[in-house]
Amino acid sequence: MKIPVLNISQFKESAPLNDVYINSFSDHIQRNKDLINKPHSHNFYLCVLFTEGTGTHEIDFNSYSINPGRVFFLKPGQTHFWKFETPPQGYIFFHSQEFYDFKFLNHKLHSFPFFYSNQNPPFLDITPENLQKLNLKFKEAYTEYSENNLLRELKIVNSLNDIYIELTRVYTVDINIEKLSSPGYINILEALEHLINDQFKSEKLPKFYADKLCITTKHLNRVVKQTINKTTSQLISERIILEAKRLIVHSHENLANIAETLEFSDYAYFSKFFKLKTGMTPLDFRKKYF
């Protein structure tokens, strides 16, 4: 069984508009409960603001608590699901990369720190004062989406961009802005993550990625170290382990076939690698997860 990849057109909309969706969160989960009641991924960018409710949000096998004032961000390809303890309230929106990039030719989504790298935390906690202000901005975007006024799409794009800017200011309040605003390093890291995502099964050594990026392995490690305080080898290993966890939990393949899918020479080597990185064997992980 493969993890379902959801697209925007599958979600029930109150007023159709290409490549974007906005809703109150309570209505969203009620309308689309058959789509989101099990782990899935998306082919779009997603942002959720919770004003009420508690529970757990699992993103790529990491669990995060759901609380009032918490905002979550997801990039295309990330696997997630919700588990609620008390009824949630808030707002949700998502959109394609094209919806944003075509409107802002000189500013890209990856410039926002929560979309800049998979290494950055996928959530943000809002203070009560900021929550009230942001709730109004989400509500305004939702109201505009629900109606059919003149220049509706332009107003929605500007509303979402305004929300992203406000969230970025809160997100980066304790972060070195100089690090985030280094376009050369940001571009290299983003290109590296894309390359790893495409090639990690067959290419597991840093030199391959450095050669593809036309830089030395030493410089590539410097970029990764300065931006996210890791090594290139760590990024490659983490992507392999993430895919291994997805296959172990969400597929019915036996573990030997999973090792083959990930292009390990044999299951013994895969099991040793997995245990070294996670502290447990693939079989132990499958048993523990369920």
ZAMIKOL-995278 format. One record per residue (C-alpha): x, y, z. Coordinates in pm, 1 decimal. Layout:
residues N
NODE        u        v        w
NODE        X        Y        Z
...
//
This chain:
residues 290
NODE        u        v        w
NODE      0.0      0.0      0.0
NODE    142.5    333.6   -105.8
NODE     95.7    652.0     94.4
NODE   -176.3    853.0    -83.1
NODE    -59.4   1183.1   -229.6
NODE   -345.1   1432.6   -216.6
NODE   -389.3   1723.6   -456.0
NODE   -588.2   2042.6   -419.2
NODE   -867.0   1938.3   -657.1
NODE   -966.6   1649.7   -427.4
NODE  -1076.5   1881.4   -148.2
NODE  -1435.6   2002.9   -144.7
NODE  -1443.0   2374.4   -199.1
NODE  -1711.5   2628.5   -125.1
NODE  -1594.8   2849.4   -412.6
NODE  -1354.5   2693.1   -666.2
NODE  -1032.4   2872.6   -748.8
NODE   -740.1   2709.0   -922.3
NODE   -439.1   2603.8   -712.9
NODE   -553.6   2742.6   -376.0
NODE   -786.1   2631.2    -94.5
NODE   -885.8   2812.8    226.9
NODE  -1128.1   2694.0    494.7
NODE  -1204.8   2696.2    863.7
NODE  -1030.4   2393.5   1011.4
NODE  -1343.7   2242.3   1166.2
NODE  -1525.6   2255.1    831.3
NODE  -1217.8   2122.8    650.8
NODE  -1191.6   1804.7    857.4
NODE  -1567.0   1748.5    843.5
NODE  -1586.9   1786.9    464.3
NODE  -1272.5   1585.9    392.2
NODE  -1262.8   1330.8    673.7
NODE  -1242.5   1041.3    426.4
NODE   -926.1   1190.3    275.4
NODE   -734.6   1287.6    588.6
NODE   -817.0   1014.9    841.4
NODE   -498.4    821.6    760.4
NODE   -135.1    914.1    684.7
NODE    -98.7   1094.7    353.2
NODE    116.9   1347.5    174.4
NODE     40.3   1647.7    -45.2
NODE    168.1   1799.6   -367.4
NODE    118.8   2152.8   -230.9
NODE    224.2   2388.6     49.9
NODE      4.5   2389.9    360.8
NODE    -40.8   2621.3    660.4
NODE   -271.3   2569.1    961.1
NODE   -348.8   2800.1   1250.7
NODE   -508.5   2642.1   1559.8
NODE   -714.9   2867.0   1785.5
NODE   -871.1   2581.1   1983.2
NODE   -820.9   2208.2   2029.1
NODE   -554.1   1965.6   2144.0
NODE   -402.0   1650.8   2003.0
NODE   -102.8   1528.2   1806.1
NODE     26.1   1608.5   1459.4
NODE    271.0   1354.1   1319.8
NODE    495.3   1482.1   1039.2
NODE    742.2   1237.4    885.5
NODE    742.2   1022.6   1203.9
NODE    799.4   1315.9   1437.4
NODE    512.0   1394.7   1675.7
NODE    414.4   1750.5   1765.1
NODE    146.1   1859.3   2008.0
NODE   -154.7   2054.2   1884.6
NODE   -243.0   2351.6   2103.3
NODE   -419.3   2686.4   2062.5
NODE   -178.8   2935.6   1908.1
NODE     29.2   2677.6   1721.2
NODE     85.5   2709.5   1346.7
NODE    201.6   2420.1   1125.8
NODE    373.6   2435.2    787.0
NODE    409.5   2150.0    538.4
NODE    600.2   2128.1    213.4
NODE    509.2   1900.2    -79.9
NODE    598.5   1536.9    -18.7
NODE    590.5   1536.6    361.4
NODE    376.4   1262.1    518.5
NODE    144.3   1355.6    804.2
NODE   -178.4   1289.6    989.7
NODE   -380.8   1440.2   1275.1
NODE   -507.0   1284.6   1597.9
NODE   -731.3   1509.1   1806.8
NODE   -814.5   1485.7   2177.6
NODE  -1047.5   1788.3   2184.6
NODE  -1232.4   1951.4   1891.0
NODE  -1003.9   2176.3   1682.1
NODE  -1081.1   2526.5   1558.4
NODE   -879.5   2757.7   1339.5
NODE   -801.0   2804.9    972.5
NODE   -621.1   2610.4    701.5
NODE   -497.5   2710.1    360.2
NODE   -287.8   2545.9     95.2
NODE   -171.5   2630.8   -253.3
NODE     55.3   2510.4   -529.7
NODE    402.7   2650.0   -577.2
NODE    289.8   2798.1   -909.5
NODE      5.8   2989.7   -744.0
NODE    260.7   3183.8   -540.6
NODE    561.5   3196.7   -771.7
NODE    368.9   3326.4  -1072.2
NODE    246.8   3622.4   -867.5
NODE    579.5   3702.3   -698.2
NODE    846.7   3659.4   -962.5
NODE   1121.4   3811.8   -747.5
NODE   1032.9   3636.4   -423.3
NODE   1016.6   3258.6   -388.7
NODE    849.2   3040.7   -129.5
NODE   1181.0   2898.4    -12.1
NODE   1274.4   3246.6    108.1
NODE   1036.9   3192.9    400.2
NODE   1233.3   3006.2    670.8
NODE    960.6   2749.4    740.6
NODE    975.4   2644.6    372.6
NODE   1347.9   2708.6    330.4
NODE   1462.4   2365.8    444.2
NODE   1311.7   2042.9    572.2
NODE   1556.2   2083.5    859.6
NODE   1373.3   2385.4   1000.0
NODE   1093.8   2322.1   1254.9
NODE    753.7   2275.8   1082.9
NODE    564.2   2465.6   1353.0
NODE    549.4   2796.8   1533.6
NODE    390.4   2906.6   1862.1
NODE    207.7   3239.6   1860.3
NODE    167.3   3458.4   2167.5
NODE   -191.0   3555.2   2266.3
NODE   -137.3   3910.2   2135.4
NODE     -7.2   3791.0   1797.5
NODE   -270.4   3518.2   1781.5
NODE   -551.9   3769.7   1785.5
NODE   -392.6   3968.6   1502.3
NODE   -310.0   3662.2   1292.9
NODE   -652.5   3510.5   1346.4
NODE   -803.1   3821.6   1186.3
NODE   -569.5   3790.5    887.8
NODE   -660.1   3422.3    837.0
NODE  -1027.6   3508.9    872.9
NODE   -997.8   3785.0    612.5
NODE   -834.9   3546.4    364.8
NODE  -1106.5   3287.1    428.8
NODE  -1384.5   3544.5    382.4
NODE  -1233.4   3661.5     53.3
NODE  -1201.9   3302.4    -66.7
NODE  -1564.9   3227.7     24.9
NODE  -1702.4   3521.6   -172.9
NODE  -1675.3   3618.8   -538.5
NODE  -1571.1   3982.3   -535.3
NODE  -1381.3   4180.5   -795.1
NODE  -1005.3   4102.2   -802.9
NODE  -1067.0   3811.1   -566.5
NODE   -759.4   3610.0   -662.1
NODE   -525.4   3908.5   -627.9
NODE   -668.0   3989.1   -285.1
NODE   -619.8   3627.5   -173.0
NODE   -258.6   3615.2   -293.1
NODE   -179.0   3937.5   -111.5
NODE   -354.8   3814.4    205.3
NODE   -156.4   3488.9    211.1
NODE    168.4   3673.9    145.8
NODE     88.1   3911.7    432.7
NODE     29.9   3611.2    660.6
NODE    361.2   3454.3    555.4
NODE    547.7   3777.6    626.6
NODE    394.4   3810.4    973.8
NODE    470.0   3445.5   1052.0
NODE    828.7   3486.3    927.4
NODE    886.7   3779.0   1162.6
NODE    772.8   3570.5   1459.0
NODE    956.2   3259.1   1335.5
NODE   1288.7   3440.9   1306.7
NODE   1272.7   3649.9   1624.2
NODE   1545.7   3438.0   1788.1
NODE   1730.9   3338.9   1470.1
NODE   2037.0   3492.3   1309.6
NODE   1882.9   3680.7   1017.3
NODE   2219.2   3707.6    841.4
NODE   2227.3   3329.3    809.6
NODE   1878.2   3320.2    663.9
NODE   1944.6   3602.2    419.4
NODE   2252.5   3449.1    252.7
NODE   2099.7   3373.9    -89.6
NODE   2401.9   3181.9   -217.6
NODE   2402.6   2932.6     68.0
NODE   2022.3   2909.3     71.5
NODE   2019.4   2826.8   -298.8
NODE   2289.7   2562.8   -260.4
NODE   2112.1   2397.0     32.3
NODE   1781.1   2394.9   -152.2
NODE   1943.0   2248.4   -463.9
NODE   2117.6   1987.2   -249.0
NODE   1793.6   1881.7    -80.4
NODE   1624.7   1847.7   -420.5
NODE   1914.1   1640.0   -553.4
NODE   1917.0   1415.1   -247.8
NODE   1542.2   1368.3   -275.2
NODE   1579.6   1256.7   -637.2
NODE   1897.1   1048.6   -609.8
NODE   1932.2    916.6   -252.9
NODE   1849.8    557.3   -344.4
NODE   2135.3    519.7   -589.0
NODE   2378.1    790.4   -472.3
NODE   2475.2    779.9   -106.7
NODE   2807.8    969.3   -106.0
NODE   2859.1   1349.5    -72.2
NODE   3100.0   1368.3   -367.9
NODE   2824.3   1288.6   -616.7
NODE   2615.1   1583.1   -495.9
NODE   2911.4   1820.7   -481.5
NODE   2999.4   1732.0   -840.7
NODE   2639.5   1788.6   -950.1
NODE   2644.1   2132.2   -785.4
NODE   2984.5   2212.0   -939.8
NODE   3149.6   2275.5   -603.6
NODE   3397.1   2084.9   -389.4
NODE   3284.6   1840.2   -122.6
NODE   3458.5   2058.6    134.9
NODE   3262.7   2368.0     31.3
NODE   2935.0   2173.0     24.2
NODE   2995.9   2055.9    380.7
NODE   3073.4   2416.5    478.3
NODE   2739.9   2531.9    335.9
NODE   2542.8   2259.8    514.5
NODE   2730.0   2315.4    840.5
NODE   2675.0   2691.5    840.1
NODE   2307.0   2679.6    743.3
NODE   2175.1   2383.8    943.3
NODE   2474.3   2266.1   1150.1
NODE   2489.6   1921.4    991.3
NODE   2707.4   1740.5    738.0
NODE   2616.4   1638.9    384.9
NODE   2645.1   1273.3    487.8
NODE   2390.6   1333.3    765.0
NODE   2140.7   1483.2    519.0
NODE   2176.8   1185.1    285.8
NODE   2142.0    934.8    570.8
NODE   1838.3   1113.4    714.5
NODE   1662.1   1102.7    376.3
NODE   1735.9    731.5    339.9
NODE   1606.0    660.1    690.9
NODE   1291.8    867.5    632.6
NODE   1208.8    672.4    318.2
NODE   1289.2    345.6    494.8
NODE   1046.9    434.7    777.2
NODE    775.9    525.9    525.8
NODE    814.5    194.5    345.6
NODE    840.6    -11.1    665.7
NODE    519.5    137.6    807.2
NODE    306.1    222.4    504.7
NODE    379.8    -63.0    265.4
NODE    315.0   -436.2    286.0
NODE    655.1   -518.2    138.2
NODE    878.7   -753.3    330.8
NODE   1193.1   -598.2    474.5
NODE   1425.0   -763.7    224.4
NODE   1229.6   -606.6    -62.5
NODE   1246.8   -268.4    107.5
NODE   1624.6   -302.1    133.6
NODE   1631.8   -379.2   -239.2
NODE   1406.0    -81.7   -319.3
NODE   1649.0    145.4   -134.8
NODE   1933.5    -13.5   -334.4
NODE   2126.4   -168.9    -47.6
NODE   2344.3   -464.6   -144.8
NODE   2158.2   -695.4     93.8
NODE   1917.2   -690.3    388.1
NODE   2192.6   -742.5    647.0
NODE   2367.6   -422.0    539.1
NODE   2037.4   -229.6    535.0
NODE   1944.8   -357.3    881.4
NODE   2286.4   -263.8   1019.6
NODE   2262.7     86.1    867.0
NODE   1907.9    137.0    997.9
NODE   2000.8     25.9   1349.9
NODE   2309.2    248.8   1352.5
NODE   2094.2    554.0   1268.0
NODE   1782.3    476.9   1473.7
NODE   1891.8    246.6   1753.3
NODE   1660.8    -35.3   1643.2
NODE   1630.1   -285.3   1360.7
NODE   1373.7   -237.2   1081.2
NODE   1163.3   -517.8   1229.2
NODE   1174.5   -362.3   1577.1
NODE   1067.8    -28.4   1427.9
NODE    771.6   -183.7   1246.9
NODE    657.8   -358.8   1567.2
NODE    703.1    -46.6   1779.2
NODE    513.5    179.4   1540.4
NODE    204.9    -39.5   1539.9
//
